[in-house]
Amino acid sequence: MLTPAEAEARIRAALAPFPTEECPLSAAHGRVLRTELHADRDLPPFDRVTMDGFALRAAAVSAGQRKFRIEATQAAGMRPFQLGPGRDACIEVMTGAVLPEGADCVVPYEETESSAGRMSLLPSAMGLPGRSVHRRGSDHRAGEVIVPGGTRITGREIAVAAAIGAATLAVTRLPNIAVVATGDELVEVGDAVAPHQIRRSNDHALRAALSLAGYPRVERFHLHDMRHEIEHMLWHIIAEFDVVLISGGVSKGKFDFLPAELDAQGVKKVFHGVAQRPGKPLWFGLNPERKPVFALPGNPVSAYTCLHRYVLPALAQASGRAPVPPRLAVLASPVTFKPLLAYLLPVRTASGAHGELLATPDPSNTSGDFSGLVGTDGFVELPAEQTEFPAGYVAPFWAWV
């Protein structure tokens, strides 16, 4: 049986990238950038004033000049003035203005006194070359890469795109994802529930997590444990959606028809089963068009954990995002786990005395105890090679979205 790392590697090797599309800047937040953003000109594009005050020659101050004539006022957005030749010349400037030609420093208002077109430097005032000036090209030179491809676009990248005039961006097309709950025992949340039934929760939880992770195009479905229904509905779902997540029906039960039906519909199995708890029956395959199909265990904790350990990283890769290794966390208390399986252990996190990420074990009662995940922040992965994990043990940590 595969280890979690081996299962992840097989998923990554099998995935095809999602297509690219053009997106207007106003709708690009949260999308994945598929091309680099280059500076279209020097940034800043001119010597920019960073303080309200007076632009002058630093050499004049060094030579003892303390009183100046105010020749003009330079506001942001105005063409720059030329500083006069006199040693006592200065120009009043506003933050964001172009530095007047001939000036090389700005003395802020707070270090001056001015009246009737004259300005005097206070005793504490300093006129140093480059003071309060954001030099042209000091952020980026024209043509330099500012944002690499594969970046998920936030307000920071939107600011860059706007500054370089990128009205549209090449981004990953959002995949259409189907989340399929299976089982005769399931009823919708608002329906009457009999003593032998339970309300659907997996598909709601998975859809919510996918949306929070940046994949909002999700539809939910329910299949009963009837072979003809599974055969008919599954064909349409796989044909219509880019990614299919199935919850339940992949173990060894008499009514677990999914593995055989997926095979019958041409979905080639990549693997079935991972040496881990929870989530051992995890199934993954591809249809002839290389659409990924994940069949997650039906137990809620197993399904939610497998989503974060395998599905979300897979979607990120197919979206063009560079792989991000999990953070490392330090166990705050010892853990004993006897089975020779990797243990995906829910934890609560906090900062340690030295800034380390502390993980306090908070296991669910069973893999069906979905309420046990409330209050946890994610899970650590403890390897199968050992059974005793002391406090201080360092393990990979995956955060819930």
NORKA-V655145 format. One record per backbone hydrogen bond with DSSP energy under -0.5 kcal/mol. CO is the residue of the C=O (numbers start at 1). NH is the residue of the N-H. If there is no record, write none. Layout:
BEGIN
co: <CO:CO>
nh: <NH:NH>
END
This chain:
BEGIN
co: <2:3:4:5:6:7:8:9:10:11:19:21:23:24:25:28:31:31:32:33:36:37:37:39:43:43:44:46:47:48:49:52:53:54:55:56:56:56:57:57:58:59:60:61:66:68:69:69:72:73:74:75:81:81:86:88:90:91:92:93:94:97:100:101:104:105:106:107:108:109:111:113:115:117:118:119:120:122:126:128:130:131:132:132:133:134:135:140:141:144:147:148:150:151:153:154:155:156:157:158:159:160:161:162:165:167:169:169:170:170:171:175:176:176:177:178:178:179:179:180:181:183:185:187:188:194:198:201:202:203:204:205:206:207:208:209:210:211:216:217:219:221:223:224:226:227:228:229:230:231:232:233:234:235:236:237:242:243:244:245:246:246:247:249:249:253:255:257:258:259:260:261:262:263:266:268:271:273:274:275:277:279:280:282:283:284:284:285:286:287:291:292:293:293:294:294:295:296:299:300:301:302:303:304:305:306:306:307:310:311:312:313:314:315:316:317:318:323:327:329:329:330:331:335:339:342:342:343:343:344:345:346:347:347:348:350:352:356:356:357:358:358:359:359:359:360:366:367:367:368:369:370:371:373:377:378:379:380:380:381:382:383:387:389:390:393:395:396:397:398>
nh: <275:7:8:9:10:11:12:13:14:15:173:171:169:27:28:31:33:153:172:150:38:146:147:143:139:140:137:48:99:134:96:109:93:107:91:58:104:105:60:61:62:63:65:64:121:119:71:90:92:75:94:78:83:101:89:69:71:55:74:53:97:49:103:83:130:56:108:54:111:112:122:120:118:70:115:68:113:125:128:131:133:106:50:51:135:48:138:43:144:39:37:151:322:33:30:158:159:160:161:162:163:164:166:165:167:25:23:171:34:35:21:177:242:243:219:180:245:181:221:247:223:186:198:200:191:197:187:205:206:207:208:209:210:211:212:213:215:214:218:177:179:181:183:226:230:231:232:233:234:235:236:237:238:239:240:241:292:178:294:180:248:296:182:258:259:256:257:261:262:263:264:265:267:266:268:286:284:2:276:342:344:282:274:273:295:270:271:293:268:290:287:244:285:295:246:296:283:248:303:304:305:306:307:308:309:310:311:312:314:315:316:317:318:319:321:320:18:325:397:331:395:359:392:389:341:277:344:345:382:346:380:362:377:378:360:358:355:352:358:330:350:360:332:333:361:348:369:301:302:370:372:373:374:376:400:347:398:345:382:396:343:386:337:335:393:331:329:381:327:379>
END
